[in-house]
């Protein structure tokens, strides 16, 4: 508690909470507000999330970070990077609105036959969770897993299934009731990951009363192609409030050899990186994980671990 309070006071002093603010709107190319855009300083790794209308409020003292870069990042849009000096120049000229280019596609609609109507779970949600000591922290608010279609036939997604870690659920209940998860979908192409637009609105999860979450998305009729699909979630904190982005986000992990290859990815440094590889890279910098104990367990805890995210489809 003392550590959290110290961090809060440091952030408050650093950004001058009583200083004048810089505000504007983040819009798409069509002029619509882009909701829940992550805006942060690349080097300091602190920032805010815009509100549902794309309106953002930044403390003016951010303009003094002349060696840093502002990142504007949102799912389904190309990331925009603006140096602080250039951003200061734009705001001085009254140009505070930011336009993000769309980067998403639509999936082809699927036809469901009667024999496929029985719901079935896919992904890693139902697997046995790892012990709490095997949970790792990441400086990322976005994670996703590849959900394999083991039936090799097109289906419709009925629910998004997520298992939270016990500690994370308690923290949400008691520290920040405004937190929510945004659900998103990707497919992998030769040029990288491509966001899939499945609805005209964000799919948000706000109920964390249970560790095992099954969120109904049947009204969107989201296709589950026979090639499989990447399903992800993003933590969204309170809007327009300075937050330390380096704080880890916890999800349930399964450690099992049933996942024959890495299925999980984390979004770090504005790019998707395979979860087990990134976990191992970060863990070896911790003295505890360089111990003999870590050498004995890393084969299963690192190489066979995946986020417990899945779907129910029919």
matplotlib code that plots the C-alpha trace (Angstrom):
import matplotlib.pyplot as plt

x = [0.0, 2.9, 4.6, 1.4, 0.9, 4.5, 4.1, 0.9, 2.5, 5.4, 3.2, 1.1, 4.2, 5.7, 2.7, 1.6, -2.0, -3.0, -1.4, -3.4, -4.5, -4.1, -7.2, -8.5, -10.2, -8.8, -10.8, -10.9, -10.5, -14.3, -14.4, -15.8, -14.3, -12.0, -12.9, -10.4, -7.1, -4.0, -1.9, 1.5, 5.1, 7.3, 10.3, 8.5, 5.8, 3.0, -0.1, -3.9, -6.8, -9.2, -12.9, -15.6, -15.9, -12.2, -11.8, -8.4, -7.0, -3.3, -1.5, 0.4, 3.6, 3.9, 5.2, 8.3, 9.4, 11.2, 13.3, 10.3, 7.6, 3.9, 2.3, -1.4, -2.4, -5.8, -6.9, -8.0, -6.0, -2.4, -0.3, 0.8, 4.0, 4.5, 7.6, 6.8, 8.4, 6.2, 3.1, 3.9, 4.2, 0.8, -1.0, 0.5, -1.2, -4.5, -4.1, -5.0, -7.1, -5.4, -6.5, -5.8, -5.8, -8.1, -6.3, -9.0, -10.9, -14.2, -14.5, -16.6, -20.0, -20.4, -23.4, -24.2, -25.8, -28.1, -25.5, -23.2, -25.7, -24.4, -22.1, -18.6, -15.6, -12.4, -9.1, -7.4, -10.1, -11.0, -7.5, -6.2, -4.7, -1.1, -0.3, -0.2, 3.6, 3.8, 1.9, 4.1, 3.7, 4.0, 4.2, 1.3, -2.4, -3.1, -2.8, -4.3, -4.3, -4.8, -7.9, -7.7, -10.8, -10.4, -13.5, -12.2, -15.6, -16.9, -18.9, -20.4, -18.9, -21.4, -19.3, -15.8, -14.3, -11.6, -10.1, -8.6, -6.0, -7.5, -5.3, -6.3, -10.0, -9.6, -7.7, -10.4, -13.1, -11.3, -9.1, -10.6, -14.2, -14.0, -11.6, -12.9, -11.8, -12.2, -12.4, -10.8, -10.0, -7.0, -5.9, -2.3, -1.2, 2.2, 2.6, 1.8, -1.4, -4.5, -7.4, -10.8, -13.8, -16.7, -19.1, -19.9, -19.3, -16.6, -17.3, -16.6, -16.5, -17.2, -18.4, -15.5, -17.6, -16.3, -12.8, -14.2, -15.9, -18.2, -19.2, -22.1, -21.3, -23.9, -25.8, -22.8, -22.7, -18.9, -17.5, -15.2, -13.4, -12.1, -8.6, -9.0, -8.9, -6.8, -8.9, -7.6, -8.5, -7.2, -7.3, -9.0, -8.5, -10.3, -10.3, -8.2, -6.3, -2.6, -1.5, 1.8, 1.7, 4.6, 2.4, 1.7, -1.7, -2.5, -4.6, -5.0, -2.2, -2.3, 0.9, 0.3, 1.8, -1.7, -0.9, 1.6, 3.0, 2.9, -0.6, -0.3, 1.0, 1.6, 1.6, 4.9, 6.7, 3.8, 4.2, 2.9, 5.5, 5.1, 4.2, 6.5, 9.6, 8.9, 8.2, 11.5, 13.4, 12.0, 12.3, 16.0, 16.7, 15.3, 17.9, 15.4, 14.6, 18.3, 18.5, 18.7, 15.0, 14.1, 16.3, 14.3, 10.9, 11.3, 10.8, 7.1, 6.3, 7.7, 7.5, 4.1, 2.3, -0.6, -3.3, -6.6, -8.7, -11.1, -14.5, -17.7, -19.0, -21.7]
y = [0.0, 2.3, 1.6, 2.3, 5.6, 6.6, 5.9, 7.9, 10.9, 10.7, 10.6, 13.5, 15.6, 14.6, 15.6, 18.6, 17.6, 21.2, 22.4, 23.4, 20.5, 19.8, 18.3, 17.2, 14.4, 11.3, 10.5, 8.0, 9.0, 9.2, 11.8, 9.5, 9.5, 6.5, 5.2, 4.0, 5.0, 4.4, 7.6, 7.3, 8.5, 5.8, 6.3, 7.0, 4.4, 6.3, 7.7, 7.8, 6.1, 8.4, 8.2, 6.4, 9.5, 9.7, 12.8, 12.9, 15.2, 15.4, 17.5, 20.4, 19.5, 16.5, 19.1, 19.5, 15.9, 17.1, 13.9, 11.6, 10.4, 10.3, 7.0, 6.9, 3.3, 1.5, -1.9, -1.7, 1.4, 2.1, 3.3, 7.0, 8.3, 12.0, 13.5, 15.7, 18.8, 18.3, 17.7, 20.9, 22.8, 21.4, 22.3, 25.8, 26.2, 24.8, 21.5, 19.1, 16.5, 13.3, 11.2, 7.5, 5.3, 2.3, -1.1, -3.8, -6.2, -8.0, -11.8, -13.6, -14.6, -18.3, -20.6, -22.8, -26.2, -27.9, -30.5, -27.8, -26.3, -28.1, -25.6, -26.7, -25.2, -24.4, -22.9, -23.0, -21.8, -25.3, -26.5, -26.9, -23.6, -23.3, -22.8, -19.1, -19.1, -19.6, -16.4, -13.9, -10.1, -8.2, -4.5, -5.0, -4.4, -6.6, -10.4, -12.8, -16.6, -18.6, -20.7, -23.7, -25.0, -28.7, -29.6, -28.1, -26.5, -22.9, -22.0, -19.1, -17.8, -17.9, -16.8, -15.5, -17.5, -16.1, -17.4, -14.7, -15.2, -15.0, -12.1, -10.1, -10.5, -9.3, -6.2, -5.3, -5.6, -3.5, -1.0, 0.0, -0.7, 1.2, -1.3, -3.3, -5.7, -5.0, -8.1, -8.2, -10.6, -11.0, -13.1, -13.7, -12.8, -12.7, -9.1, -9.7, -9.6, -8.1, -6.9, -8.2, -5.9, -8.0, -5.2, -1.5, -1.2, -2.3, -5.7, -4.9, -7.1, -5.3, -8.1, -9.7, -11.2, -14.7, -15.9, -18.0, -15.6, -16.6, -13.5, -13.8, -12.4, -14.4, -11.3, -10.3, -13.6, -13.6, -16.3, -18.9, -20.0, -23.5, -22.0, -20.8, -17.3, -15.1, -14.0, -11.2, -8.9, -5.5, -3.9, -0.5, 1.6, 4.7, 7.2, 10.3, 9.5, 9.2, 5.5, 3.7, 1.3, -0.8, -2.4, -6.0, -7.5, -11.0, -13.6, -17.2, -19.4, -23.1, -25.1, -28.1, -30.1, -30.4, -27.2, -28.6, -25.2, -21.6, -20.2, -16.9, -13.5, -10.2, -6.7, -5.0, -2.1, -1.7, -5.2, -8.7, -11.1, -14.8, -15.1, -18.0, -16.5, -13.0, -14.5, -16.4, -13.2, -11.2, -14.0, -14.5, -10.9, -11.7, -13.3, -15.7, -17.2, -17.7, -20.1, -23.9, -24.1, -22.1, -24.2, -27.3, -25.9, -23.5, -26.2, -26.7, -23.3, -21.3, -23.4, -25.0, -22.0, -20.2, -17.7, -19.3, -17.7, -19.6, -19.6, -21.5, -21.9, -23.8]
z = [0.0, 0.9, -2.4, -4.4, -2.5, -3.2, -6.9, -7.0, -5.4, -7.7, -10.8, -9.4, -8.9, -12.2, -14.2, -12.2, -11.6, -11.0, -14.3, -17.4, -19.6, -23.3, -24.7, -28.1, -30.0, -31.7, -34.8, -37.6, -41.3, -41.6, -38.7, -36.0, -32.5, -31.8, -28.3, -25.7, -27.4, -25.4, -25.3, -23.6, -23.4, -25.0, -22.6, -19.3, -20.2, -18.5, -20.1, -20.4, -22.2, -24.1, -23.4, -25.4, -27.7, -28.4, -26.2, -24.4, -21.7, -21.1, -18.5, -20.2, -18.3, -20.7, -23.2, -21.2, -22.0, -25.1, -25.6, -25.5, -28.0, -27.7, -28.8, -30.0, -30.2, -30.6, -31.8, -35.5, -36.3, -37.3, -34.4, -34.7, -33.1, -32.6, -30.9, -28.0, -29.6, -32.7, -30.5, -28.7, -32.0, -33.1, -29.8, -29.9, -33.3, -31.9, -33.7, -30.9, -32.8, -34.0, -37.0, -37.0, -40.1, -40.1, -40.2, -40.0, -42.3, -42.3, -42.2, -44.8, -43.4, -42.8, -43.4, -40.4, -41.1, -38.6, -37.6, -36.3, -33.8, -30.7, -28.8, -28.1, -26.2, -28.1, -27.0, -23.6, -21.2, -19.9, -19.2, -15.7, -14.4, -13.3, -9.6, -8.5, -8.3, -12.1, -12.9, -14.6, -15.0, -18.3, -19.2, -21.6, -21.5, -24.5, -24.9, -27.3, -28.1, -31.2, -31.0, -33.2, -34.9, -34.3, -36.2, -39.5, -40.3, -40.1, -37.0, -35.1, -31.8, -29.0, -25.9, -25.2, -22.3, -20.0, -16.8, -14.5, -11.8, -8.3, -7.3, -10.4, -9.7, -6.1, -7.3, -9.8, -7.1, -4.5, -6.3, -9.6, -10.4, -13.7, -15.3, -18.2, -20.9, -24.6, -26.8, -30.2, -33.0, -35.3, -38.2, -39.3, -42.8, -44.6, -43.6, -39.9, -37.8, -39.2, -37.0, -37.8, -37.3, -36.0, -34.8, -35.1, -31.3, -28.9, -27.1, -23.4, -20.4, -17.1, -14.8, -12.8, -10.0, -11.2, -12.0, -14.9, -17.4, -20.2, -22.1, -24.5, -28.0, -30.0, -31.1, -33.2, -35.2, -35.3, -37.7, -36.3, -39.5, -40.0, -40.1, -36.5, -35.1, -32.7, -29.8, -27.5, -24.7, -23.6, -20.2, -20.2, -17.1, -16.0, -18.9, -19.0, -15.8, -15.8, -15.3, -15.0, -18.0, -16.7, -14.1, -15.1, -16.0, -14.8, -16.6, -15.8, -17.2, -18.1, -18.1, -20.2, -23.0, -24.5, -26.3, -28.9, -29.8, -28.4, -28.8, -26.8, -27.7, -25.8, -27.3, -26.3, -27.9, -30.3, -31.8, -31.1, -29.5, -28.7, -25.0, -23.9, -25.6, -24.1, -20.7, -20.7, -21.8, -19.0, -16.4, -16.9, -15.8, -12.4, -10.0, -8.6, -12.0, -12.8, -9.8, -10.0, -9.1, -12.2, -14.4, -13.3, -13.9, -16.9, -19.5, -18.4, -17.0, -19.9, -23.0, -22.2, -20.8, -22.4, -21.4, -20.5, -23.2, -25.4, -27.1, -27.3, -30.9, -32.7]

ax = plt.figure().add_subplot(projection="3d")
ax.plot(x, y, z, "-o")
ax.set_aspect("equal")
plt.show()
